[in-house]
Amino acid sequence: MPSRSRNESCWCGSGKKWKKCHFPKAPPLNQNQLALDYLKKYQIILKTPEQIAGIRKACQLTSQILDKVCKKAQAGVTTRELDGFAAQLHKEAGVIAAPLYYGHPPFPNSICTSLNEVICHGIPNDIPLKEGDILNIDVSCILDGYYGDCSRMVMITPVSLERRLVCEVSYECLQRAMQILKPGLLIYEIGEAIENYATAQGCSVVNQFVGHGVGVHFHEAPQIPHHRNRLQIPLAPGMIFTIEPMINAGRREGVIDPSNQWEARTIDNRASGQWEHTVLITDTGYEVLTLL
């Protein structure tokens, strides 16, 4: 292994210098030079096999909770009831809800429930769901210190053509983005695939919010923009991140609710849709960690 300076960033990804963190302990044997290079150049943690196993388990439990909550989302049920149900599922599974008390101001609930024109970070409330609503449910869990993150859309049918459109286009954007994943792909190509399809369907792509590295922390490098961009970072085996395209029927801009400083709504109050998976870059392609 090449010699290291004690003033370099620690290999664990803490952001501290090696001499103030894990020194004199060297990186684990399975942390190769590529992992060291990515950490130094991009602040990206290429996960070890042990970390991948833990993150995979967290992702599977996250997806199972999301699946159960989505099935409960029906007309007459409030999003606060969905949040309470999700909190109970977290407790039964032995996982922690990552959004709860996260950020500034602290997010007040266990899940995000983004309804109709809400792009993301929707806060559960006491208004019952009704026919015609579309709802993004976003679940993020912590298991044994590892994170999983995924979301999906629920339609309370029948829904309008516009609302159905953003549900279907956001799903297809996610699928098209994942299908091209492989080592060496440049991050900007993900945004190209998403925006090319979305705009061809008459929709816009939100550029205020991005996908992100995840697994050891809730939000890590790299950022994964869903719109056209110039990020030239190549994907590498061991990278774990979310892809979560937010697709609007009208303009791409969102406005943050000043009363809670979390909920982002479309600037024109038109529909928005989003689907999300956590993915791992493998030696030959990718693995969807949140796929049941």
Buried (B, 14 or more C-beta within 10 A) or exposed (E): EEEBEEEBBBBBBBEEBBBEBBBEEEBBEEBBEEBBEBBEEBBBBBBBEEBBEBBBBBBBBBBBBBBEBBEBBEEEBBBBBBBBBBBEBBEEBEBBBBBBEEEEEEBBBBBBBBBBBBBBBBBBEEEBBEEBBBBBBBBBBBBEEBBBBBBBBBBBEEBEEBBBBBBBBBBBBBBBBBEBBBBEBBBBBBBBBBBEBBBEBEBBBBBBBBBBBBBBBBBBBBBBBBBBBEBEBBBBBBBBBBBBBBBBBBEBBBBBBEEEEBBBBBBBEBBBBBBBBBBBBBEEBBBBBBEE
